[in-house]
Amino acid sequence: MSGPRYTPLVATLPASVPFVGPEAQERARGRTFKARVGANESVFGPSPKAIQAMADEAARVWQYGDPENFDLKNALAAHHGVAAANIVIGEGIDALLGYLVRMVVSEGTPVVTSLGAYPTFNYHVAGFGGVLHTVPYKDDAEDPEAIIDLARQTNTPLIYFANPDNPMGTWHEAAAIQTLIDATPDDAVLCLDEAYIEFAPKGTAPPLDVSRPNIIRFRTFSKAYGMAGARIGYGIAHEDLAMAFNKVRNHFGINRIAQAGAFAALGDQQYLAQVQADVRSACARISAIAADNGLEALPTATNFVAIDCGRDPAYAKSVLDGLIERDVFVRMPFVEPQNRCIRVSAGRPADLDILAEALPAVLKAL
């Protein structure tokens, strides 16, 4: 028995996932976490209106979701002041990244990103045989000038840039991002990942402009809207680029419960404002907890805080392991020098009470 005939590319790839989820860690540990503040989920949850809309839709889950996502697409278009034709909806930004990569990357295609940026993008590039070319962070932030320089050197058809950034929480102001957009070669797609834009200071995102055929901006309901488990995100782009996703996307990928929840969440901007305030308070407390323990928290435009542990990556990993041992789920960046830090997501007061108790115990033990 010879087994499946995988393609030569797939045969060479490791069977891996970009992240080890907290559930897998809990199974390995034999107990649950007391504070789940590592995956940048919104512990504040979705709008009550979204919860009710999803509950109401559950009785109709025997029906396929609308493959055109008509109601949500039009609501998003109205919200952002663009046409419905400029919106593409997918199963979270992760899936949309995969569709975009599939459209422009084949074996040997050069792709430009930042070293240590969101690893799921890299996962998709590897899956289609692309070759990653990376730019180091500069002062714990992605470097737009170096990104463009490398894009020109490699003649890449695809550039990935996150603003605000994950895993560091840093950000560039709108003028710098507009310069990046303007400098992008006409035959390269600039993928702007704006998953955390609802948490960023005013003036972080340049105005939406869907006239450029090679710029796409991805946003999500996973973060500020508190619907990470529903897997629903969207892109804003020129209508030709948005339409191209119909060639490769899973047309029934967005279930009707998620569509209904996202539609209701978008309509409840008052609840979103409350979440934004709660996240600001939580990040301020995380920074204070870090300072109380002699550590430095980086400024953030997201719903998480990167805490500089002040030594080498091995020490930061020991801090992370100590917190996990004390039932506090956190994560850390993968690449030097960012991996001198741990990354803590905004939590409820009770979550942060647990962190405040665990962190000094970990540092003392080390």
N, C-alpha and C positions, 0 to 999 in steps of 0.2 A: 504494500500500500504506500503510494508515493506522497499522498496528502495534497492540499490545495496548491494550485499553480499561481503563486503570488507574482506580481510584476517584479522585475529586478529591483526597482526602487523600493517597494514595500518590503521586499526580502531583506534589504540592508538596514531598515529602520528599527530602532529599539521599540519594544512594546511598553511605552511609558505614557504618563500623563504629566502635564506641567506642574500640578499641585497635588500634594497629599492632603485630602480633605480632613476636617476635624472629626467626621464620623469614622473614617478609617483609623485615626489615632485613638479615638475612644474605644473602638473594638480591640485594638492592640493593647490598650492600657487596662481594659476591663472595667472602666468607669467613665462617667461623663465629665465634661468640663463644667466648672462652676461659673466661669466667665468666658464667653465666646466672643473674644475681641481680636480676631486675627484675620478674618476674611473680608473686611471692609463692607460687610453687610450693614444694613440699617436696623439696629436692634429696636428702633422706634416703630418699625413696621409700616405697612401701607395705610393710606387714608381709610377711616372707617367706611367711607362711601365706596371705596374700591373693594373692601372686604365684602360689603353687602352686595355689590354688583357681581362679584365672583361667586358668592353663595347663590344668588338668584340664577346665575347662568349654569350652575352645576346640574340642574335638572334637565338642561338641554345639551348636556355633554355627549349625548348619543349622536348629535349632529357634528359634522366636520366644521371647523372654523372657516370663516370667509377667506378663501385663498387670495383675495385682493386686499384684505384688511381695510375695506373701504371706509368704514366709519372712523376708525382710528387714524388712518392716513389723512383723511380730510380734517380731523380735529388737530392733528399735529401741524398740518399745513397752515391752518388758521392761527394756531398758537405762535408759529414762527414767522408768519407773514410771507409764505412762499406758496407755490402751487402744489397740489397733491402729486403731480407728476415729478416733483423734486424730492419726494419721500420714498425710501425703501425700508421695509420692516423685516426683521429677522429674529431668530431665536437668541437674543442677546447679542452684544457686540462680538462675542467670541465666534458665533456662527457667521456673522456678517464679515468678519475678518477672513474667515475661511473661504467664503464666496468670492471676496475681492481677490484674494491670492489666486484662487483657481482661475479667475478671468485673465490674469496678466502674467502668471508665473508658470514656467515649465522647467524641465531639468536643465540646470546650468544658468538659469536667469539670476543676475545679480539683484539683490534687494538690500536697501539701506535702512538701518535702524540704529538705536542707541544701545550701547553695551550695558546690559543689566535692566533694560526696559521690559515691559510686560511680556512674559515668556510665551503666552499662548499664541501671539503673532508669530514668533519664531517657530513654534510647533507646526503651524500651518505652512510656513515657507518650506520647512524641511519635508513635510508631507507631500509637497508637489515638486520637490527636487530643486528648489531655489538655493542660491548660495548667499548667505548672510554676510554683509559688510557692515561693520559696526564702528560707531564713534563713541569715545569715552565721555562720561558726564564731565561737566565743568562746574566746579563749585556746587556739587550735589544736584545739578540741574542738567537737563538735556541741552545740547549745544546746537542751536539752529544753524549758525553759520558753518560749523564743521559738517553738519548733515548735508547742507547744500553743496559744499565743496566735494564731499565724497560722492554725492549723487552724480555730479558732473563727471568726476573721474571714472566712475564705474559704468556710466550710461545706463543707470537703472531705470526700469519702468515703474518702480514702486518705492515710495518712501513712507515710513511709519514714524509718527511723532505724537506724543501724548502731552496734552496741556489742559489741566494740571497733570503732573507726572505721578505714576505709580511705578516704583515703590517709595519714592522720597517725599511726595507731597508738595514739591516745589512747583513753581509756575513762572511763565513769562507773561508780560503785559501784552495787550492787544497789538501794539505797534510792532513788537518783535515778531509776533505770529503773522501779521500782515506782510512783513518783509519776507518771511519764509514762504508765504503763499506766492507773493509776486516773483520770487526768485526761482520757484520750481519750474524746471524745464517743461515745455508744452507737451512733450510726449511721455512725461512721467506722471503717475497718479500720486498725489499727496494725500495720505490717509491721516487725518487729524482725529485722534481719539480724545473726545471730550466727555468721558464717562463721569467725571467729577465736577463738571462745569457749574452745576447748581450750587456747589459749596464755595466757589471761587469768588474773590473780591470783584466788585464791579470794575470793568475795564480789562478783564482777563481775555475775553473772547472778542475778536474783531466782528464787525457786523456781518451777518450772513449775506453771501453773494453767490448766487447759483448760476452766474453767467459763465464761470470758468468750467470747461468741460472735464478738467482733470483734478478737481478738488472734491473730496468727500469728507464730511464731518460726522462722526459717529457719536451718538448719545444713547442713554439707556434708562430703563425703569428700574434697574437693579439697585441703584445707589440711593439717591435722595428720595425716590418714590417708594423705596422699601419693598421691591418685588423681585428680589434676586432669584427666588425659587420659581418664578413664573417664566423666566427666560424670554425676555422681550426687550429688544433694542431697536434703534432705527438710524438711518443715515440720511443726511441732507446733501443733495448734490445737483448738478446739472441734470436735466431730465434724460438726456441720452445715457449718462452714466447710471442713473437710477434705474432706467429701463433695462440696461444690460444685465442687471441682477436677475431678471426674469428668465434669462437663459440657463441659470445654474441653481437658483435657490430652491429650497423645499417649499413648494407653494402651499402645502397644508401644515407647515412646520409650526405655525402659531396657533395654539389651541384656542377655542372660543372663550374659555374662562380667562385666559391671560389677556385676550383682546378686550373683553369687557372690563377687566380690572384696570388695565392701562388707560382706557378711555375715561373711566371714572376718576382715576388718580390725576390725570392731566387736568380735569375740570375742577379739582379741589386745590387750588393754589394757596388757599389759606392754611390748609394742613401742611403743605410743603414749606411754607414760611415758618411754621412752628418747628418742623424737623430741622430746618436750617439753624434756627436759634438753639435748639437742643444740642446739635452737633458742635456749634461754636463753643457752647458751655463745656461740653465733654472734652473737646480738644484742649481747651484752656486748663481743665483740671488734670488731664494727662501730662501736659507740660509742667504743671505745678508739682505733680508727683515725681516727675523726673528730676526737677530742680531740688526738691526736698531730699533726694538721694544722691546728689552730687553729679547728676547726669544732665546732658544738654538736649533739649527737644528742638528739632528743626522747625522753622515756620512752615505752616501748612495751608493749602487751599483746597483741602479734601476733607473726608470724614475719618482720617487717620493721622497719626503723628509718628514720624520717624524719630527714635530716641538714640542719640549717639552714646554708645556705651564707653567711649573714651579710650579704648584699647584696640587690640587686633581682632580680626574676625572670629578667631577661636574663643576669645573671651565673650564676644557678643553671642555666639552660639551657646556658650555655657549659661549665659543669662537666660536665653530663650528656653533652653532645656530645663533650667531650674523653675521657670514660671510654669511650663507645661507640667512638670512633676507636681506643682502645687495647684494644678487644675485651672490654670489660666492659659487659654489658647491664644497665642500670638504667632506672628511670622517675622521673617527678616529678609532683606534683599539677598540676591544670590551672588553678586559680583563685587569685587573690590573696586574702590574703597567704600562703596555704599554698605557692604556687609559688616561694617563696624557697628551698624545700627540694628535695633529691633524695630518692628512696626506694630503699633497698637491702634486698633480701630476704636472709634467713638463708642462708648458704652453708656448704659444707664448708670445712675448713681450707685446702685448696688454692685454693678460690675466693677466700677472703678474703686469702690471700697475694698473689694477683694484684691484688685491690683495693688492698691496702696498698702495693704497688709503683706502681700506676697513679695513685692519687689525688694524691700529692705532685707527680708529674710534670705532671699536668694543672694544678694550682694554680700551679706555677712558670711554666708556659707562659702562663697568663693574667696 
